[in-house]
Amino acid sequence: MTLRPLNRIVCLLAVCCWNTGLTSKAEVSGPITEFVVPTEGAWPQAIVTGPDGNLWCVESRKRKVIRITPKGAITEFSVPGENVLLLQSITSGADGNLWFTSPSDNTIRRISPQGEFNGEFKIPTISPRSPKQDTSWPRGIVTGPDGNVWFAELFGNKIARITPKGEFTEFPIPTADCGPYIPAFDKTGKLWFCESLTGKIGRLDPATGKIEEFPLPNDKCLPRDMTTGPDGNIWFSENKTDSIGRITLTGEITEFPVPQGSRPVGITAGPDGNIWFSGFGNSKIGRLTMEGQVTMFDIPTAKAQPFGLTVGPDGNIWFAGQARLIGKLDLKAVGK
């Protein structure tokens, strides 16, 4: 079943990095609301709920971090630095700041909820496989139960940890050139991650540094983002095989097909007990029940390219669309 939302909210006024965001609203009728990012050509990519009760998003191409309130007011903060060419992932840190990856200059950066850039941390590893040959290409980033920030080095082939003081520890992955992507923690404190280029799921024990790997049925499925589900298992998107995968804490893998052409990327566990994912290829947001039933919801903008998504402070599903938008799906409007 496909539900077709009709509403669209447009932010008409550009906002400088020191201004309060303004929103121009239209009448709402439908489950998805869109907020247009003021900057022309913006590519919002990853989104997270911040410690201040707002949504925070990295704009991939225009070197900005975006703050958006639950009501849709947008403020943009330009990231300083000549070598900052691309931003890709963001997390809410245990220290009350937002941490994000800056792959082009091999840096983990930090911004306060007030918009102050207050930390730049160079990653020790560089990789000859990266486009610039001087970066490990930090990709997915997440805050751990230990209060540290963890991230995947896509070309460095490592999982890394950075403390609030900026101290790094890196863990090499056994499989070479595996392309580690978004990590997630399970209820036991172990870190799971996708090996996007070799079709495996990895698990790291932070206490020992031991890494275990679990091959997927199709090694070309391109596993991307990952989340801990309401059932305590790890759920992940398979971009090339139009599937959502589940792996139990004992390593048992189940795959759930989603509509052809969905090309799922972002994934999160909703407060409604379901798994939600972004249909990058078909401009839809998908809902997957624990039993495997899939429902897709149309995004009003054609070719919206939804990427990352998260649960907002209002309990709804928020997503970043590379077609210059941030969206909200109202869970009450879609029902069970």
N, C-alpha and C positions, 0 to 999 in steps of 0.2 A: 504494500500500500504506500502511496506517495501523497503527502499533504503539501499543498501549495500555499505558503505564506504570502501576504500581500503588502505588509507594511515596510516602510523604509524611513529611517531617520538620518538626516544629513547634517553634518557639522559644516556650516558654510564659511565660518570665519577662521582664517589661518591663525595659529597661536604661536607666539615666540616662546622661547624656553623659560622666560621669566614671568609669563602671564598665566592667569587662570583660564582654563578652557571654557569655551562657550558652545552651547548646543542649540541648533534650530530644530524643533520637533515637528513631526507630521502626525496625523492620526494613526493610531496603532490598530491593526486588525490582522491577526495571524500570529503564529508562534515565534517567528524570527524577526528581530529588529536589527537593522544595520546602522552603523555609525561610520561615516566616511572620514578618513584621516586627511587633515588639511593639506599636507605636502603632496604635490603632484608626483606621480610615479612611485609612491611609497609601497613597500612590500612588507607589511606586518607578517611576522613569521611565528614567533613563540609568545605565549601569553600565560600569566600566572596571577593569582591573587596575592597582593602585597600585604605587609604587616599593618598598613594604614587603612585597610578596608577598601582599597581601590584595586583596579586591574592594572597590570603593568605588562608591556609588550615591547619586544625589540623589533625595530624596523630594519630589515635586512640590508637594503641598498643605500639608504639615505643617511646612515650613520646616526640614527636617533633612537632614544628610548622614549616610549609613549606611556603616559599615565592617563587612564580613563576611569571616571567615576561610575558607579552603578547607574547613574542617570544619564551618562553619555557625554559628560564634559571632558574634552581631550586637551592635554598639555603635552608638548613635545620638548625633549631635551637633547640638544646636539652633543654628541660624544666628542670630547677633545682629542686631538692627535692626528698628525698627517698620515699615518700608516693605517688608520682605522678605515677599512674598506668594506667590511662585511660583519654583521652581527647575527647570531643564530639562535641562542637559547638563553633563558633567564629563569632564576629561581628566587624565592623569598628566603633569605638567610635567617639563621637562629639569632644573629646579632642585630636584627631589626633593619637591615639593609637589603637591597636587591643586588644579586650577583649575576653577571652575564658573560657570555663568551664572545671574544673578539678574535676570530681565527686568523685574519690576515696579518696581525702583528703578534700572534702567539701569546695572547694575554687574557687573563681573567680580570674583569673589571667590576667595580662596585659603585652603586649609587644609593643615596639616602632617599627616604620617602619625600623629602623636601626638594629633591632634584639636584643635590650636590654630589658631584663625582669625587669620591673620597678614597679611591684605591685602584692601583694598577699593578698587577702581579704577573711577571714574566714566567712562563712555563719553562722548566729546565730542558725538556726534550725538543729537538727539532727533527724534521724528517725529510729525507731526500725525495720521498714520494709526493710531498705536498706541491701544489702549483707554484709556490714561491720558493720551495726548498729550504725554508728557514722557519717553518712552523709545524707543530704537531697537529694543527687544525682541531682545536678544542670544539666539541660539538654539543651533545646533550649535557645538561647540568641539573643537579638536584641537591637538596639539602638532606643530610643524613640524620638519623636519630642520635648520633654522637655530637651534633651541633656543628659539624664541619660541612663543607661544600664538596661534592663529588662530581666529576665530569669524565666524559669519554674523549680520548684523543683519537680522532678518526684516522689520521695518517701516522701518528706516533705509535699506534697499536698498544695503547695502555689505558688503564683506568687510573685516575688520579684523584688525590684528596688534597684540599687546601684548607688550612685552619683559618679562623677569623683574623689571625695575625699575618697571614700570607705565607705560611710554611707548607711546602709541597711534599707529598709522598706519592710515588708512582708504582703501579703494579703492572708488569708486562703480561700480555695475554699469550698463552701458548701457541695458538694458531696464528701464523704470519699473515699480515695484510688482510685482517678480518674486517676492518672498517667498523669499530665499535661505535654505537649510536647512543640512544637515550637510555639512561639507567633508572632503576626503581628499587626501593627497599621493600623487603617482605617483613612480616611481623616478628621474625626472629633476628632482624638486624643485618641480614645478608643482602648484598647488592647484586641485582640482576641486570643484564644488559644485552642488547641485540648485537650480533655480529653480522652486519648488513651485507658484507661482500662474500661471506662464506656460508650463509644460511644456518647459523647456529645461535643458540641462546647460551650466554655465559652467566656464571654465578661466582661471586667473590665473597670470601669470608674476611671481613676487615680485621678480625682478630689475628688471623694467621697469614693472610696474604694468599691463601690457596685459591686457585681458580679452577672450576669445573665447567665443562662444555657439553651441551646437549644438541646434537644435530637435528635439524628440522627435516621433514619428509622431502621437501624440495629445496636444494641448496641455492636455487636461483630466485627464491621467493622475495628477497630484499626486505627482511624485517626492519622496521623503522622505530617507531615510538613504543613506549612501554608504560604500564601503570599497574598498581596493585589493585585487584578487584575486590568487591564487597565480600566475596567468598574466601578471601585470603590468598588466592592464587595470583599468578602473574599473567597479565594479558598484554598482547602486542599486535601491532598492525603488520600485515604482509602486503607491501605495496605492489608487487608484480604479479601476485597470484589472486588478488581480490579476495583476501581472507583476513579474518581476525583469529589469532592464535591464543591458546591458553596453555600454560605449563604449570603443573602442580609443584609443590615444594619438594616432591620426590622425583620430579623430572618427567612426569607423564604428559604427553603433548596431545592436544585436541585442536583441530582447525575448523572454523565456522565460515562457510562461504558467504560473501556479501555480493550485491549486484555487480555484474560484469561492467568494467570500466570505472569502478569506484576509486581504485588506486588509493586505499586508505593510508593516511599518514599519522595525524595526531590521534591520541586516545586518552580517555580518562574515565574514572569510575564516578558515576553520578550518585547524588544523594537519594535517588529513587530506586537504587539497587540494581541498576543496569550499567552496561558499558556503552560509552558514547565515543564516536570516532568521526573524523573528518573525511568526506569523500572528495579528495583533491581532484580526481578526474571527472566527476560528474556534478560538481558544485552542490553537494548535498551534505547534510549532517545525519549520521546514522545512529540508530539505537539498537543494541543487541542485548537480549535478555539472557539470563543464566542458562536458559534452555536452548538458546540458539536462534530465537525468532528475531528477524531483522525488520526494522521500519526505517524508511528514508524520508527526510524532510528537505524540501527544496529551499535553497537560498535564493532570494529575489534577484540578486545580481548574477547575470550569466557569466560563466567562466570566473567565478569568484576565487577559485583556487584556495579553499580553506586548508589551513596547515595545522598549527597547534591549537589545542583547546584545553579548557580547564573548568573547574567549578568556581563560579564567582561568589563574592561575599553575600549575594542575594539568594544563593542556592540554585541559580540557573546555570545553564551551560553557555560559556563564552568561547568564542573562537576568533582566530586571526586569519584573515583572508588576504592573499598576496595581491588581490586586485584592489588594494588601497582601502580596505575596510576592516572593521572590528564588528563582530556580530554577537547577538545574544539570543539564545533559544529559551523561551519561557516553558519550564517544565509543567506548570499548571495548565498551560494552554494545550499541551499535547496529550495529557492524560496518561493512563496506564497502557 
